[in-house]
Amino acid sequence: MLKVMITICLALSAVVSSALAMPVRWAGNGHIYEAVLVPEGVTWADANAAAQARGRGWHLATVTSAEENAFVYSLVSDNPAFWRCCFSNNAAGPWLGGVLIGPKKTDYAWVTGEPFVYTNWGPSEPFGNGNRIALFGYQSTMGPTWNDYPASATTIFPNPSGYIVENEMLLDHFMCYQTKSTKGDLCTADAPVNAGGTCEIEEDCGGATGDEDTASDDADTDATSFCLPNKFPKGLRVALGDQFEGNARMFDVKKPVNLCLPADRNGEGIGDASTHLQGFQLALTKGKCAPSSPANSNSGCTKETDCGGSRTTDFCVKQAKSVKHANIGVINQFHSPEAPLQVDAIKPDRLLVPAAKGSLEPVPAPDAPPLDPYKCYKVRVSQGAPRFTAIPAVAVADEFTLGPRVFRLSKPTRLCTPTHEGGEDVKNPNTLLLCYQAKPVKGLCVPGAPTNAGGVCSKEHDCGGSGRTSFCLVQEKFQKVRGLFVNNEFGPEQVDATKETEFCVPSEIPQPD
């Protein structure tokens, strides 16, 4: 079976890199950057083409502030391989996205069309020797300044050894796995030691059993309750507001249902590999305490006493049921602005919150995560709209896979919109996630198949074979991942990932002109 899996990975190598890219997100603007090393040297045109070929809006890096310049330089400041030294005791660094567009040697523009206002030219630069911008080590083996540099090598100026790319994408793709709680006990988040870790007795968490047989007059042996069963606590409620339902409404957070990992689709890379999303089942709370309530004003309630009232008061105000939001046009990599997918958002049923994950030991909850929480609505294709056509083959790789696995996206399942939780501001209000039901395809035709090489197959005939050939290689089933440590705003827990369920894609709702 391992041989089969390796062969399938090789069959996909034309469209998916065997190793996930590891770009870096800069907190200054939320953009993603990556320094790409080309040891043999690269022309500006080839670097620009390679950046654009990544898709999803990748381009050569543009620099619009001193802070951004310092960050971009930090990507290559500790790696001499990115620097070509020396010409006139200077060093050529990686390409940026600056282009000469006019007759004057200062007539530069960025490839994105951003205003060319901030500059960081080296001494006496631009000198007029070139028509593109590269980082520049003036009288040094490297440096943060810029040089106007020839777009391709000359007898004096060699091609730079790399380039820096940038992407404004604020959200990755996510592969979501169904989860269930791992059996056993965990230390609570407030345990003196081993918070979120597995335990068998109170002492594993820095607590005490309070055993009367070991008590003494001069020792505090009060029992603690840090080692508890790994169960999601009941009674959690959150106030969620979003673009569909407006101001905050109260929801009960029922239980965790999935864990979504940043995913590489067709070799496009991952922007932020460390921030995951954990999904929780949502249900609208019955009521909300009025602002004038004696207790718990604006909090969720099911009865009058929750608000400090009695049978004769009306402080617990029933919340209106969610209404359907019809004919929402959604665009993403699969649905163009000319042909958006039209869906109806039926009702909210899931909350995705930024989470940290550890495989071997507990992890702290994310501190100021770059992602918003997402409130997800069940969706169906709008009545009268074109039917959804299943997307037959999407190659996806993530932390759980040895290489890319191929999925059929059979239907849209949820539209997830950024939500302001508890009055917090939304970071990226226009970036949504559209999730699809994801089912692994049965197999793939090997590269040497008579027909449909590299395509999806369920039998030998699909690859031009017969009962005596082995052109259709079966994908290995997902192997459960047990005992994952997860932590987020609701506290630590341990889960088992059991199977892939949904693939979520960054999406937008087009705004009217």
N, C-alpha and C positions, 0 to 999 in steps of 0.2 A: 504493500500500500504506500510506503514511503517513496518507492520508485515512481509510482503513479503521480503522487503529489509533486515530486520534483519535475517530472516531465510536463505536467500542467503549468507549473511556474515558468518553465522554459518557453512553452507555447505562448505565454503572455508577455514575454520579454520585449516584444516589439512595441507594445503599447503601455507597459507599466514597468517602472524601474524596480529592480529587485530589492533595493534598499530605499527606505523612506527618507525624503529630504528633511532637513531639520533647520528651517528658517527661524529667524528670531523676531519677535514682536517688540517694537519700541513703545514704551509707555507714553512717550511724548505726543504721539498722534494716533496710536493704535495700529499703525501700518506694519507690514511684515517685510523683512529684508533678508537677503542671503548673499554672501560673498561666494562667487563661483570661480574655482581655480582652473586655469587652462595652462598647464606647465609649458606647452610648446608655443604659447602665444596665440592671440586672437585679434582679428581686426575689429574695428568698431561695428562695421556692418554685420559681421557674423555674431558678435555679442548681442547686438540689438535684435537680430532675427531670433536668436536662441531665447532671449527674454520673452519676446512676443509668442514664441511657439509653446511656451508653458500654458498659455490660455489663462482664463479667469482674470484678465487685466494685468498680468505681470508686465513690467517694463524696466528699462535701465533706471537706476535710482536717480531721483531728483532731490536737490538739497535746497531748502528754503529758509534755514535758520542756522545760527551758530551751534545750537544744541543738536540739531539733526546732523550737522556736519561732524560733530564730535562723536556721535553715535555711529555714523557710517564708517568713520575712520577706525573706531574701536573694533570693527569686524575684521580688520586686516592688520592692525597695528602690532600684533604679536606673531605674525606669520611672514617671515622673509620670502617665502615662496611666491607671494603676491607682488613682489617688487623686482623690477628689472634695473639692475645697477651695473655699471654707472656710465653716464654720458655727461661730460663736464662736471663730474662729481655729484651729479643729481641722479635721482631714481624715479622711474616711471611706475606708478601704481595702477590699480584696476580702473577700468572705464566707468564713467558716470553717463547720465543721459543728457548731456549738454551738446548742442549743435550750433555751429556758426551759420547764421541765416542772412547776413548782410555784408556790405562791402567793408565796413569798419571791423577792426580786429576785436572790438568789444561787442559786436552785434550777435550775442548768443541767446539761445532760447532752450527751454526744456522740451523733451520729447512729448510730454503730457500737455503742453500748452500752459502750464502754470506760469505766473508772473516771474520773470527772471530779475529779481530785486536783490536778494542776498547773494554776495559773492565771497570767495575766499582764495583769490588768486595769490600765487606765490610772488616773491619779489620780481618786479619787471614783467610780470605776466598780466594779460596775455601778450606774448612777444610777437605773435604773428607767424609762428612756425607751423601751426596746425589749425584744424577746424573742428575738433572735438574736445571734450573735457575729460581728463583723467586725474586721479589723485597724484600728488607730486611730492617727492622728497627733495627739498631744496638743500643742496650741499649736505645731503644726508642719505642714508640707505632707505628711509621711508619718511612720510610726513603727511599732515592733514590738509595742506594747501592744494591748490589746483594749478594745472598746466594746460595751455592749449596744445593739443597733441595731434599729429597726423593720423588720419583715420586708418591708415595701413602703414606698414613698416617702410622705412627709408634706410639709406646707408648709415644714417646717424641714429635714428630713433627706431628701436625694435618694437614689435607688437607687445602690448602689455600682457601680463600673465593671468589675466582674469577680468572679471567685471562684477559689479554689484547690482542686484535686481531688487525691485520694490513692488509691493502689492497693497492696494488699499482695502483688500478683502478683510472684513471685520469678523468673519465667521468661517469655520471649517465645515466640511461635510462631517456627518456623524453616523456611525453604524451602531444601532441600538440592540442590546442583548437582553433577553428576558432573564430576570434574576429571581432568586429566592434566598431567604435568610439561611446562612450557614448554621448548622446545629452547634450549640455550645453556649458558653457564657463569655461576656466581654466586660472589661473595666469601663466604668462610666467616664464621660468627658471630664468630670471634675475629680477623678481619682488622683491621689498624690503622686502615684507612679503608674507607668504603663497605660495611660489613658487611651481607650479605644482598643487595647490589646486583649488577647485571649487570657482567660483566667480559670482557675478551678476553686481557689479559696480567696478569702478577703486579703490575705497577705500578699497575693500576687499583684494587688492593686495598691499596696501601701496601707491597707486597712487592718482591721482586727476582727477576730471572730467573737470576742467577748465571752470566751469560754469561762464559766464560773470556776472550773477546777484549777485554772491557772491564775485566777485573780489574786491580787494582793492589796494590802491597804495603801501602799505608796505607788501603785501603778494604775493608770487610766486604761481600763479594759472594756470600755463601752463598745458594743458591737457597731460596726459600720455596714453600709450597703453599697459598696462600690462594685462588687462582682455580681452582675445580674444577667439573667437570660438574654440572649441576643434577639430581642424582639423590638419592633418599632413601637414607640410609645403612642398611646391613644390620647385623643383630645387636642391634637395640634390644629391650630387654625391660622390662616393668613388672610390679610386684606390684599386683594389683587385688582389693579386697574390696568386697562389696555385700550387700544384703539377701537375695539369692537364694543366693549361694555362700559367704556368711560371710567367714571370714578370708581374708587375701590369698593369691591363687594367681598363679603366674607365667604371663605371656603374651608371645609374640613379637609385636612391632609390625611388620607386614609391609610395608605401603605406604599412602600417602595415597589415598583414593578419592573423597572429596567435600568440599565446603565449604558450610556451612549459614549463611545470612544471616538476621538478625532480620527478621521479616516482619509486615506489617499485614494481618490478616484482617478483611475486611468493614468497614474503617474504624475498628477498635478502637484503632489506634495501636501504637507501638513503645516499649517501656520503656527499653531500652539498645541504641542503634543502633551502638555501637562494638565490642561484644564478639561475636565470631562463634564458631562451633564448626567445627573441622576433623575430618573422619572418617578413621580409619585401620583397615585390615583387621587383625583379631586372629586369633591361633591359639594354642591352649594349648601352652605349653612342655612338652616331653617329661617333664622331671623338675625337681626342686628339691633343691639341696644341703642336707643335714641340718644342723641347728644345730651339730653337733660336727665339721663338716667342717674339714680343715686350711686350706681356702681357700674364699672365696665362700659362706660359710654363708648359708642362706636365699635364695640367688640361683638363677636358672634354670640348668639343665644339660641336656646331651644325652648326656654320657659321664662316666666317673669322674674323668678328668683335669681336668674343669672344676671339680671340687670339691677338687682336690689329692690325689685318690686314685689307685688303680691297679686292675688287673684283679682283685685279691684283696679289694678293699674294696667297701662298699655305701653310699657317701656320696650318690650321685645317686639320690634316691628318686623313683620314677615317680609322676606326678600322676594321680589318678583322673580319668576322663573326666567332662565336665559331664553332669548328669542333667536330664531334662525336669522343669519345674515347671508342673504342670497347674492348670487352672481358676482362673486369676488374674482377678479382677474389676477392670476399669479404668473409671474415670469421667473425663469431660472435657466440653467443650462439645457434643460429638456423642453422648455416652453418659451418661445421667442416673444418679443414685444408685439410682433405682427399676429401671433396666434397664441395668446395667453391661455392657460388652463382656467376654465370657469368652474368655480366650486361654490358650494354652500357650506358655511360654518354652522354646524348644527348646535353644538353646545360644548362648553369647556369640560374636559374630563381628565386632564393631566397637567402636572406642573414639572417643568425641567429646571433644576437648580444647578449652578456650578458646583462641582465636587472635585476633590482630590482622591486619588486611588493609589494604593500600595499593594504589591503582591506578597511581600514577605513580612512587613511590619506596619504598625499603625502610622497614619499620616495626619498632620494637622489639617483643619478645614482651610480652604483658600482664603487668604487675606486680601481683600479688595480685588476680587477676580475680574479679569477683563471682559467677561461675558455677562449679559443680562440673564436673569431668570426668564423662562418662557412659559407662557400659558397656552396650552394646546387645545384646539377645538377639533372634534370629530368633523370630517368633511366627506362630502359626496359630490360628484360632478353635477353641475346645475342642470335642471330640466331645460331641454331645448338646446343645450350646448353640445358641441361635438363630443362623441364618446371618447373616453380615455383609451389610448392604444398602449398596451403593455410595452415597457422598455425591455427588450429581450436579453441584453447582455451588458452589465456594468461591472467592470473589474474594480474590486475594493480591497485595500490592504490596511490593516491596523495592527495594534500592538499584540493582538491575540493570534495573528496568522503568521505562518512561516513565509508566505508570499501572497500575492493577490488571489482572491477568490471571486468567482463570477456569479452575479445574481440577476434574476429576472424581477423587475419592479412591476408588480401586477396591478396595483391600484394606489391612488393617493389615500392616505389614512387620516392624517392630522395636519392642520395648519397651526404653527406655533408662532405667536407674536410676543415681542418683548413686553414685559409687564413691570409696572412700578409696584414694588412690594413694600407695604408699610410706609408709603409716601416717598420712597427713594426715587431719584431721577433715573430715567432710562438712558443708558449709554448710547445705544445704536437703534434709534426708534424705527428706522426704515429697513432693517435687515431681519427677515423672518426665516423660518425653517418650514419647508414643505416636506412631510415625511411620507414615504411610500412603503407598502408591504414588500418585503424583500425575501425572495426564496432562492436558495442556491440552485443553479442549473445542474442537471444530472451529470453532464460531461462536456468535454471539449475535444474537437477534432485536432489531432496532432498536426504539426507544421507540414509533414509530408503526406497528408491525406490527399487522395485523388481529387476530392471536391471539398469545399467548405473548410479549408485549412484554417485552424484557429477559431472556427466558429462553434456555436453551441450544438450539442448533439444529445440524443437520448438512445440512439441505436447506431450500429455500424453503417446502415444504409444512409444515414445523414451525412456521413463523411465519404461516401462513395465506396464503402467496403462491403463485406459480406460476412457470413457466419464464420469464416475462417480468418478474418483479419482482426486487427486490434488498433483501429484508427480512432475510435471513440473512447477516450480515457475518462473514467468516472472520477468526479471530484470527491475527495475524502470528506466525510461528515465532520462537522464542528465538534471538537472535543471539549467537554465541559471544563471550565476554569473554576476551581474551588477555592474558597477561603480568601477572597479579595477584601482588603480593608478599604472602606470608603468613608469619607468624612465631608460634611457640608454644614449648612446653617442649622440643620435639624439634629446634628450630633453624629457620632461614629457608629458604624455597624460593619458587619462582615457578611458578604453575599457570595453566592455561587452563580456564575454566568452559565446559562443552560443552552441557549440557542439564539441565532440572529432572528430579529423580527422586523425591524424597520431600518430604512436608510433615509436620513434626513439631509436635505439639500438647501444651501443658502438661497433665499428667494426674495422677491420684491413684489409689492402691489403697485403697478404703475399709477402715478399721480396725474390728474388731468392737467393739460397745459394751461 
